[in-house]
Amino acid sequence: HMQYEHLIEVNDPNNPMLTQLTRQQLWRGLIHRIEAPGEFLPGVEAVTLVSRSDVHIERVMQLGALSVHDRIDLEHEQQLHYHTRAGSNHLGGELVVTIEEPDEGHLFVRFRYDTPVADLPEDGVDYVGYLKAAYRKMDAEAIGLIRELAATDRLDGPAA
């Protein structure tokens, strides 16, 4: 298993240029990433929300020939815990996304991955390093998009 964790600063009180997000906007953005993954991830052709409650969302995403079935446990405005089932051509895994606020309004999001890694070929390619970089880039872009959605008021209004 490859365990990997990284932290993204969402609000930087010392940077007035950045749109400051509220915890509520950030949470809605993270939920939006589950409901509309195609806006965040190229290649998502379809998403079906199989079931939904206040504490979980179960969905199936179609990425080309790849069908990804996951269940996300929700702790309102605190944490999202993705459990991805292994499929015929992927190994599944887990991701825990936690909102942290060490100081009032100073928001961070911690991404903690636990990914099964197939036996690595001996061709010297650093797949784990590549995967970590891909996760980092994907998550940073997701937070950037959530910031844009908030700036255009798309994360305001009644809570979902």
C-alpha positions as CSV (number, residue, x, y, z in Angstrom):
1,H,0.0,0.0,0.0
2,M,1.1,3.5,-0.7
3,Q,0.1,6.0,2.0
4,Y,0.4,9.6,1.1
5,E,-0.8,12.8,2.8
6,H,-0.6,16.4,1.8
7,L,-2.0,19.6,3.0
8,I,-3.4,22.5,0.9
9,E,-3.8,26.0,2.4
10,V,-7.2,27.4,1.3
11,N,-7.2,30.7,3.1
12,D,-4.1,32.7,3.7
13,P,-4.9,35.6,5.9
14,N,-1.7,37.3,4.7
15,N,-2.7,37.2,1.1
16,P,-5.5,39.7,0.4
17,M,-5.5,38.7,-3.3
18,L,-6.9,35.3,-2.6
19,T,-10.7,34.9,-2.4
20,Q,-11.2,33.8,1.2
21,L,-13.6,30.9,1.5
22,T,-15.9,30.2,4.3
23,R,-16.0,26.7,5.8
24,Q,-19.5,26.3,4.3
25,Q,-18.4,27.3,0.8
26,L,-15.4,25.0,1.0
27,W,-17.6,22.1,2.2
28,R,-20.1,22.8,-0.6
29,G,-17.2,22.8,-3.1
30,L,-15.9,19.5,-1.9
31,I,-19.5,18.0,-2.2
32,H,-19.7,19.5,-5.7
33,R,-16.5,17.6,-6.6
34,I,-18.4,14.4,-5.7
35,E,-21.6,15.3,-7.5
36,A,-20.1,16.8,-10.6
37,P,-16.7,15.1,-11.0
38,G,-16.5,15.9,-14.7
39,E,-15.9,19.6,-13.8
40,F,-12.8,18.6,-11.8
41,L,-11.5,15.6,-13.7
42,P,-11.1,15.3,-17.5
43,G,-12.3,12.0,-18.8
44,V,-15.4,11.5,-16.6
45,E,-18.1,10.6,-19.1
46,A,-20.9,10.0,-16.6
47,V,-21.7,9.9,-12.9
48,T,-24.6,8.2,-11.3
49,L,-25.5,9.0,-7.7
50,V,-26.7,5.6,-6.5
51,S,-27.8,6.6,-3.1
52,R,-27.5,9.6,-0.9
53,S,-28.2,10.7,2.7
54,D,-26.8,13.4,5.1
55,V,-24.0,11.1,6.0
56,H,-23.1,9.3,2.7
57,I,-23.1,9.5,-1.0
58,E,-22.6,6.4,-3.2
59,R,-21.8,6.9,-6.9
60,V,-20.6,5.2,-10.0
61,M,-18.3,7.2,-12.3
62,Q,-17.6,6.2,-15.9
63,L,-14.2,7.1,-17.3
64,G,-13.9,5.5,-20.7
65,A,-13.8,1.8,-20.1
66,L,-13.2,2.3,-16.4
67,S,-16.1,2.1,-14.1
68,V,-15.4,3.4,-10.6
69,H,-17.8,2.6,-7.7
70,D,-17.2,4.5,-4.5
71,R,-19.0,5.4,-1.3
72,I,-18.2,8.6,0.5
73,D,-18.9,8.9,4.2
74,L,-19.7,12.5,5.2
75,E,-19.1,14.3,8.4
76,H,-20.7,17.6,7.8
77,E,-18.3,20.5,7.2
78,Q,-15.5,18.3,8.7
79,Q,-14.5,15.3,6.7
80,L,-15.2,13.2,3.6
81,H,-14.0,9.6,3.5
82,Y,-13.9,7.9,0.1
83,H,-14.0,4.1,-0.1
84,T,-13.3,3.1,-3.7
85,R,-14.1,-0.5,-4.6
86,A,-11.5,-2.4,-6.6
87,G,-12.6,-3.0,-10.1
88,S,-11.5,-5.2,-13.0
89,N,-8.8,-2.7,-14.0
90,H,-8.1,-0.7,-10.9
91,L,-7.2,-1.5,-7.3
92,G,-9.6,0.8,-5.4
93,G,-8.3,2.5,-2.2
94,E,-9.3,5.1,0.3
95,L,-9.0,8.8,0.6
96,V,-9.8,10.9,3.6
97,V,-10.3,14.6,3.0
98,T,-10.4,16.7,6.2
99,I,-11.0,20.4,6.7
100,E,-8.7,21.9,9.3
101,E,-8.9,25.3,10.8
102,P,-5.9,25.9,13.2
103,D,-6.9,29.6,13.6
104,E,-10.3,31.3,13.0
105,G,-10.9,31.5,9.2
106,H,-7.5,30.0,8.3
107,L,-8.7,26.9,6.4
108,F,-6.6,24.0,5.2
109,V,-7.7,20.8,3.5
110,R,-5.7,17.6,4.3
111,F,-5.8,14.8,1.7
112,R,-4.8,11.4,3.0
113,Y,-4.5,8.6,0.4
114,D,-4.2,4.9,1.0
115,T,-3.8,3.3,-2.4
116,P,-3.0,-0.4,-3.1
117,V,0.0,-0.4,-5.5
118,A,0.4,-3.3,-7.9
119,D,3.8,-5.0,-7.9
120,L,6.0,-2.4,-9.5
121,P,7.9,-3.4,-12.6
122,E,11.6,-3.3,-12.4
123,D,12.1,-0.7,-15.1
124,G,13.1,2.0,-12.7
125,V,10.0,4.2,-13.3
126,D,9.0,5.9,-10.1
127,Y,5.3,5.2,-10.2
128,V,4.8,6.1,-6.6
129,G,6.4,9.4,-7.1
130,Y,4.4,10.0,-10.2
131,L,1.2,9.1,-8.4
132,K,1.9,11.4,-5.5
133,A,2.6,14.3,-7.9
134,A,-0.6,13.5,-9.8
135,Y,-2.6,13.5,-6.6
136,R,-1.0,16.8,-5.5
137,K,-1.7,18.5,-8.8
138,M,-5.3,17.1,-9.0
139,D,-6.1,18.3,-5.4
140,A,-4.5,21.7,-5.9
141,E,-6.5,22.2,-9.1
142,A,-9.7,21.1,-7.3
143,I,-9.2,23.7,-4.5
144,G,-8.5,26.3,-7.2
145,L,-11.7,25.4,-9.0
146,I,-13.7,25.6,-5.7
147,R,-12.2,29.0,-5.2
148,E,-13.4,30.1,-8.6
149,L,-16.9,28.7,-8.0
150,A,-17.0,30.6,-4.7
151,A,-15.9,33.8,-6.4
152,T,-18.8,33.5,-8.9
153,D,-21.2,32.8,-6.1
154,R,-21.9,29.3,-7.3
155,L,-21.4,27.9,-3.8
156,D,-23.9,30.2,-2.0
157,G,-27.6,29.8,-1.4
158,P,-29.4,27.0,0.4
159,A,-27.3,24.1,1.6
160,A,-27.7,21.0,-0.5
